[in-house]
Amino acid sequence: MQRFEFSTVPQLIVELGAAQRLGSLLRAKYKQTRLCLVTDKFLHQSGLLDPALSDLRASGWEVTVIDDVVADPPDHVVLKAVERARDARAEVVLGLGGGSSLDVAKLIAVLCGSDQPLSQMYGIGNVTGPRLPLVLMPTTAGTGSEVTAISIVTTGETTKSGVVSPFLMADVAILDAELTKGLPPAATAATGIDAMVHAIEAYTSARLKNPLSDMLAMQALRLLSHNLLPACRQGDDIAAREAMLLGATLAGQAFSNAPVAAVHALAYPLGGHYHVPHGLSNSLVLSHVLRFNLPMAQSLYAELAPLLPGDACPSEPAAAAQVFIERIEALVRETGIPCRLRDVGVTEADLPILARDAMAQQRLLVNNPRPVTEADALAIYQAAY
């Protein structure tokens, strides 16, 4: 067996209704009193967080709510949130929301814990630390951000940059499926497919793939693929919601150790240029990247095929791999979300620009099972158009 390393959060709590006793859960772990809760305006104003806020305050926490987070958060939003957390003299940071809220919470924790500027943190392993105590609680089953050491920031008009560091790994991740019940079908589908991509790309990653990441990716893909449509069709199906939330977390643990690749690399320019949500961006290019990778990933796709819902798979690897791709495509279609780039406003004239920008994502492309050139990226976009 080749040498490998595996890291994840030190504590994971899976509990239906945990938000209603969040204050006491955190009080059992921390003696501090000033807590910064990072979320978005919709969640804050919807009342979904009221039980959590009530219990936090009843447990002696002085709570400052920062609800300015937006999807694909720009660096100025991050820095404004950090300023508010510093003004409140935050001692503990709690991210409660979608992936963007969790990503911003991670950065608040490291930026409030030291004097290092955000501009020096971009890239892999550049955070010097220390950081404030960090707790993450997702309200979507998709990004896996609650168990990853990554934060993504929009750093220009059309560009995103990643901060990758062990300092971004939370102390505690809390999964409460009750918080995901209100997610609309389209968002459930896009975030769920995002999580499936995490599992697939971790399992096929050309770098750092290992037995633990494989095990997590397989179980994640099984949970996600079997529960995606039930969760989309009946939003209050709590068993499906719990399975999706756990599946997304397991996929997050997998790809945090065996990193994602070309699907994500080609998805990022769609978000940068067209503000397509991240999960939907992944979904739009997924099957086309799978077909591109097929010559190098056939045996791995064949191993994943039996995990998907459907009849027994062929025993011959080439046939099983083909079945895998076809079942992924069918699952995406059945969710009803857009399937073509043209459906989300992408113009054919912009495809070369997207291909050029995808090439900037070398930290992701090096993980792909098949090398990707700019011409390859353009061909994939054209197939997805």
BAKOL-999163 format. One line per field, with one value per residue (C-alpha): residue number from 0; residue in one letter; x, y, z. Coordinates in pm, whole numbers, plus 50000, padded with zeros to 5 digits. Example, Ala and Ser with C-alpha at 12.3 -4.5 7.8 and 13.67 -1.06 7.14 Angstrom:
pos	c(0, 1)
code	c(A, S)
px	c(51230, 51367)
py	c(49550, 49894)
pz	c(50780, 50714)
END
This chain:
pos	c(0, 1, 2, 3, 4, 5, 6, 7, 8, 9, 10, 11, 12, 13, 14, 15, 16, 17, 18, 19, 20, 21, 22, 23, 24, 25, 26, 27, 28, 29, 30, 31, 32, 33, 34, 35, 36, 37, 38, 39, 40, 41, 42, 43, 44, 45, 46, 47, 48, 49, 50, 51, 52, 53, 54, 55, 56, 57, 58, 59, 60, 61, 62, 63, 64, 65, 66, 67, 68, 69, 70, 71, 72, 73, 74, 75, 76, 77, 78, 79, 80, 81, 82, 83, 84, 85, 86, 87, 88, 89, 90, 91, 92, 93, 94, 95, 96, 97, 98, 99, 100, 101, 102, 103, 104, 105, 106, 107, 108, 109, 110, 111, 112, 113, 114, 115, 116, 117, 118, 119, 120, 121, 122, 123, 124, 125, 126, 127, 128, 129, 130, 131, 132, 133, 134, 135, 136, 137, 138, 139, 140, 141, 142, 143, 144, 145, 146, 147, 148, 149, 150, 151, 152, 153, 154, 155, 156, 157, 158, 159, 160, 161, 162, 163, 164, 165, 166, 167, 168, 169, 170, 171, 172, 173, 174, 175, 176, 177, 178, 179, 180, 181, 182, 183, 184, 185, 186, 187, 188, 189, 190, 191, 192, 193, 194, 195, 196, 197, 198, 199, 200, 201, 202, 203, 204, 205, 206, 207, 208, 209, 210, 211, 212, 213, 214, 215, 216, 217, 218, 219, 220, 221, 222, 223, 224, 225, 226, 227, 228, 229, 230, 231, 232, 233, 234, 235, 236, 237, 238, 239, 240, 241, 242, 243, 244, 245, 246, 247, 248, 249, 250, 251, 252, 253, 254, 255, 256, 257, 258, 259, 260, 261, 262, 263, 264, 265, 266, 267, 268, 269, 270, 271, 272, 273, 274, 275, 276, 277, 278, 279, 280, 281, 282, 283, 284, 285, 286, 287, 288, 289, 290, 291, 292, 293, 294, 295, 296, 297, 298, 299, 300, 301, 302, 303, 304, 305, 306, 307, 308, 309, 310, 311, 312, 313, 314, 315, 316, 317, 318, 319, 320, 321, 322, 323, 324, 325, 326, 327, 328, 329, 330, 331, 332, 333, 334, 335, 336, 337, 338, 339, 340, 341, 342, 343, 344, 345, 346, 347, 348, 349, 350, 351, 352, 353, 354, 355, 356, 357, 358, 359, 360, 361, 362, 363, 364, 365, 366, 367, 368, 369, 370, 371, 372, 373, 374, 375, 376, 377, 378, 379, 380, 381, 382, 383, 384)
code	c(M, Q, R, F, E, F, S, T, V, P, Q, L, I, V, E, L, G, A, A, Q, R, L, G, S, L, L, R, A, K, Y, K, Q, T, R, L, C, L, V, T, D, K, F, L, H, Q, S, G, L, L, D, P, A, L, S, D, L, R, A, S, G, W, E, V, T, V, I, D, D, V, V, A, D, P, P, D, H, V, V, L, K, A, V, E, R, A, R, D, A, R, A, E, V, V, L, G, L, G, G, G, S, S, L, D, V, A, K, L, I, A, V, L, C, G, S, D, Q, P, L, S, Q, M, Y, G, I, G, N, V, T, G, P, R, L, P, L, V, L, M, P, T, T, A, G, T, G, S, E, V, T, A, I, S, I, V, T, T, G, E, T, T, K, S, G, V, V, S, P, F, L, M, A, D, V, A, I, L, D, A, E, L, T, K, G, L, P, P, A, A, T, A, A, T, G, I, D, A, M, V, H, A, I, E, A, Y, T, S, A, R, L, K, N, P, L, S, D, M, L, A, M, Q, A, L, R, L, L, S, H, N, L, L, P, A, C, R, Q, G, D, D, I, A, A, R, E, A, M, L, L, G, A, T, L, A, G, Q, A, F, S, N, A, P, V, A, A, V, H, A, L, A, Y, P, L, G, G, H, Y, H, V, P, H, G, L, S, N, S, L, V, L, S, H, V, L, R, F, N, L, P, M, A, Q, S, L, Y, A, E, L, A, P, L, L, P, G, D, A, C, P, S, E, P, A, A, A, A, Q, V, F, I, E, R, I, E, A, L, V, R, E, T, G, I, P, C, R, L, R, D, V, G, V, T, E, A, D, L, P, I, L, A, R, D, A, M, A, Q, Q, R, L, L, V, N, N, P, R, P, V, T, E, A, D, A, L, A, I, Y, Q, A, A, Y)
px	c(50000, 50131, 50182, 49889, 49757, 49398, 49259, 48910, 48727, 48797, 48426, 48117, 47770, 47475, 47149, 46801, 46691, 47043, 46979, 46718, 46982, 47278, 47360, 47393, 47591, 47847, 47841, 47953, 48262, 48352, 48382, 48388, 48084, 48110, 47999, 47987, 47717, 47783, 47487, 47290, 47001, 46741, 46811, 46826, 46502, 46314, 46302, 46479, 46758, 46531, 46539, 46919, 46953, 46713, 46901, 47238, 47127, 46959, 47291, 47476, 47616, 47645, 47562, 47662, 47485, 47669, 47418, 47585, 47707, 47613, 47669, 48026, 48131, 48359, 48668, 48520, 48223, 48468, 48671, 48360, 48244, 48587, 48569, 48231, 48358, 48661, 48443, 48233, 48552, 48430, 48576, 48403, 48290, 47981, 47904, 47539, 47410, 47510, 47861, 47933, 47842, 48064, 48352, 48325, 48309, 48636, 48808, 48671, 48816, 49167, 49162, 49041, 49293, 49601, 49724, 49787, 49605, 49366, 49579, 49860, 49633, 49535, 49680, 49773, 49923, 49974, 49770, 50003, 49739, 49632, 49255, 48948, 48746, 48529, 48197, 48021, 47659, 47531, 47179, 47235, 47347, 47610, 47937, 48073, 48239, 48171, 48447, 48688, 48997, 48903, 48737, 48655, 48651, 48553, 48860, 48771, 48496, 48520, 48777, 48771, 49061, 49093, 49242, 49351, 49492, 49454, 49367, 49033, 48928, 48652, 48670, 48312, 48074, 47706, 47454, 47085, 46869, 46580, 46767, 46759, 46384, 46299, 46544, 46354, 46371, 46606, 46851, 46822, 46909, 47201, 47362, 47303, 47469, 47755, 47806, 47791, 48063, 48276, 48241, 48309, 48610, 48758, 48726, 48891, 49146, 49490, 49656, 49617, 49337, 49354, 49153, 48977, 48877, 48757, 48539, 48386, 48331, 48154, 47922, 47854, 47764, 47533, 47348, 47327, 47221, 46947, 46801, 46840, 46508, 46305, 46447, 46365, 46013, 45911, 46106, 45991, 46108, 46334, 46493, 46599, 46716, 46928, 47081, 47162, 47319, 47535, 47625, 47741, 47956, 48113, 48186, 48340, 48568, 48665, 48753, 48922, 49183, 49161, 49103, 48855, 48950, 48827, 48453, 48525, 48792, 48544, 48261, 48439, 48445, 48068, 48021, 48270, 48132, 47765, 47707, 47571, 47542, 47833, 47633, 47452, 47783, 47921, 47609, 47622, 47968, 47962, 47865, 48085, 48392, 48305, 48301, 48629, 48792, 48650, 48966, 49167, 48893, 48697, 48777, 48697, 48363, 48284, 48345, 48111, 47830, 47669, 47630, 47375, 47003, 46900, 46917, 47224, 47527, 47716, 48020, 48239, 48418, 48368, 47993, 47963, 48148, 47911, 47613, 47760, 47772, 47425, 47273, 47436, 47295, 46948, 46954, 47043, 46766, 46506, 46574, 46451, 46736, 46896, 47114, 47275, 47499, 47264, 46985, 47165, 47249, 47597, 47675, 47867, 48104, 48220, 48320, 48686, 48705, 48566, 48822, 49105, 48992, 48952, 49323, 49398, 49261, 49579, 49550, 49240, 49342, 49650, 49409, 49223, 49272, 49333, 49538, 49322, 49444, 49272, 49149, 49007, 48828, 48679, 48556, 48392, 48217, 48102, 47960, 47779, 47645)
py	c(50000, 50345, 50597, 50835, 51094, 51159, 51457, 51559, 51750, 51624, 51614, 51543, 51561, 51418, 51494, 51574, 51891, 51986, 52351, 52371, 52298, 52457, 52687, 52404, 52193, 52471, 52562, 52205, 52263, 52630, 52862, 53180, 53410, 53619, 53428, 53548, 53370, 53392, 53339, 53505, 53750, 53503, 53248, 53515, 53685, 53361, 53263, 52932, 53033, 53157, 52835, 52825, 53193, 53155, 52862, 53030, 53334, 53120, 52940, 53265, 53343, 53707, 53661, 53892, 53791, 53868, 53806, 53985, 53667, 53627, 53341, 53325, 53586, 53863, 53951, 54285, 54101, 53878, 54174, 54366, 54059, 54030, 54395, 54340, 54029, 54219, 54508, 54255, 54102, 53760, 53464, 53178, 53171, 52974, 52931, 52838, 52828, 52723, 52669, 53040, 53117, 52835, 52951, 53307, 53179, 52990, 53304, 53515, 53263, 53282, 53656, 53742, 53500, 53667, 53979, 53801, 53974, 53782, 53858, 53642, 53344, 53250, 52923, 52603, 52608, 52984, 53049, 53100, 53089, 53079, 53109, 53146, 52835, 52736, 52550, 52480, 52381, 52340, 52412, 52258, 51907, 51988, 52168, 51959, 52280, 52183, 51920, 52072, 52289, 52510, 52850, 52995, 53373, 53581, 53796, 53985, 54040, 53685, 53505, 53295, 53207, 52938, 52941, 52588, 52527, 52291, 52602, 52613, 52274, 52327, 52208, 52080, 52006, 51969, 51807, 51875, 51768, 51977, 52281, 52147, 52076, 52417, 52392, 52423, 52134, 52310, 52402, 52052, 51907, 52137, 52103, 51727, 51685, 51903, 51653, 51363, 51532, 51557, 51182, 51091, 51319, 51206, 50842, 50910, 51169, 51124, 51253, 51152, 50899, 50649, 50368, 50597, 50856, 50573, 50424, 50763, 50852, 50523, 50548, 50913, 50833, 50553, 50777, 51075, 50896, 50695, 50992, 51284, 51242, 51164, 51478, 51686, 51550, 51560, 51827, 51718, 51357, 51369, 51030, 51143, 51478, 51309, 51074, 51364, 51569, 51281, 51191, 51546, 51544, 51209, 51336, 51647, 51432, 51234, 51525, 51719, 51441, 51326, 51656, 51735, 51789, 51895, 51917, 52185, 52351, 52395, 52492, 52788, 53009, 52959, 53107, 53385, 53500, 53410, 53385, 53033, 52874, 52641, 52318, 52389, 52478, 52140, 51964, 52133, 51998, 51675, 51413, 51569, 51557, 51198, 51104, 51286, 51099, 50760, 50629, 50676, 50617, 50325, 50075, 50328, 50421, 50050, 50015, 50306, 50197, 49939, 50210, 50400, 50314, 50080, 49720, 49502, 49639, 49451, 49265, 49379, 49706, 49895, 49829, 49906, 50235, 50333, 50245, 50463, 50772, 50707, 50671, 50994, 51172, 51026, 51127, 51487, 51500, 51368, 51650, 51897, 52146, 52300, 52056, 52273, 52579, 52769, 52713, 52936, 53216, 53110, 53231, 53020, 53310, 53298, 52931, 53003, 53255, 52995, 52740, 52987, 53068, 52700, 52655, 52887, 52620, 52414, 52320, 52125, 52008, 51828, 51592, 51489, 51129, 51255, 51566, 51856, 52107, 52432, 52267, 51981, 52227, 52406, 52075, 51986, 52323, 52281, 51938, 52090, 52384)
pz	c(50000, 49912, 50192, 50241, 50485, 50582, 50773, 50875, 51149, 51502, 51592, 51381, 51538, 51344, 51523, 51399, 51579, 51695, 51604, 51880, 52144, 51970, 52259, 52508, 52258, 52221, 52590, 52670, 52454, 52497, 52798, 52587, 52565, 52244, 51936, 51575, 51367, 50993, 50758, 50479, 50494, 50364, 50636, 50904, 50799, 50726, 51092, 51025, 51262, 51542, 51749, 51728, 51818, 52107, 52256, 52204, 52400, 52667, 52712, 52784, 52440, 52326, 51957, 51675, 51352, 51029, 50750, 50458, 50290, 49925, 49681, 49549, 49810, 49678, 49880, 49991, 50149, 50338, 50462, 50573, 50767, 50931, 51036, 51201, 51381, 51510, 51628, 51823, 51970, 51860, 52049, 51860, 51496, 51391, 51022, 50970, 50614, 50265, 50140, 50094, 50457, 50578, 50357, 50490, 50849, 50796, 50670, 50956, 51201, 51053, 50980, 51332, 51483, 51333, 51154, 50823, 50532, 50309, 50002, 50146, 50212, 49857, 49734, 49915, 50264, 50294, 50611, 50906, 51182, 51455, 51428, 51648, 51745, 51449, 51428, 51097, 51043, 50683, 50563, 50219, 50124, 49866, 49920, 50208, 50325, 50687, 50663, 50410, 50448, 50154, 50108, 49767, 49717, 49414, 49357, 49039, 48787, 48656, 48871, 49186, 49415, 49677, 50024, 50113, 50459, 50757, 50960, 50775, 50909, 51166, 51525, 51506, 51220, 51312, 51078, 51143, 50850, 50983, 50849, 50493, 50469, 50322, 50033, 49699, 49448, 49204, 49480, 49628, 49287, 49212, 49554, 49556, 49217, 49339, 49622, 49377, 49171, 49484, 49539, 49175, 49139, 49470, 49363, 49026, 49144, 48992, 49311, 49676, 49620, 49907, 50068, 50317, 50058, 49831, 50105, 50186, 49821, 49749, 50047, 49965, 49605, 49716, 49963, 49729, 49412, 49584, 49773, 49533, 49352, 49669, 49833, 49524, 49487, 49851, 50036, 50381, 50336, 50640, 50576, 50227, 50364, 50632, 50376, 50144, 50423, 50544, 50186, 50117, 50430, 50346, 49994, 50151, 50365, 50055, 49828, 50106, 50095, 49730, 49550, 49274, 48913, 48567, 48642, 48900, 48685, 48399, 48634, 48794, 48479, 48442, 48787, 48722, 48386, 48413, 48790, 48748, 49096, 49168, 49190, 48865, 48696, 48794, 48671, 48330, 48244, 48445, 48189, 47921, 48145, 48237, 47868, 47811, 48101, 48002, 47830, 48152, 48413, 48266, 48541, 48814, 48656, 48631, 49006, 49080, 48847, 49083, 49349, 49139, 49136, 48857, 48740, 48779, 48593, 48322, 48449, 48160, 48263, 47936, 47940, 48312, 48270, 47991, 48211, 48487, 48264, 48121, 48470, 48585, 48281, 48341, 48708, 48621, 48357, 48601, 48847, 48586, 48625, 48311, 48119, 47848, 47871, 47640, 47895, 48149, 47905, 47794, 47442, 47194, 47127, 47490, 47489, 47396, 47684, 47926, 47801, 47849, 48203, 48291, 48220, 48511, 48749, 48743, 49113, 49006, 48660, 48794, 48973, 48657, 48543, 48187, 48100, 47978, 47721, 47631, 47311, 47519, 47749, 47451, 47304, 47638, 47654, 47294, 47376, 47676, 47476)
END
